């Protein structure tokens, strides 16, 4: 990869993984999560926009 000489270097957003962060306390209070938590249930509940999103549960 070449570095520019005078203008500086900008990071490309494609290299950075963007995660959707969901707290366990939010999941416990929501009645939609009774048995298991997966991306389809999170999408139906409105926590993520699409199933291909990256998710971290804290």
Protein Blocks (a to p, Z undefined) as FASTA:
>chain_A
ZZdfklopcddfklpccdddddfklmmmpmklmmbccfklmmmnopambfkbccddZZ
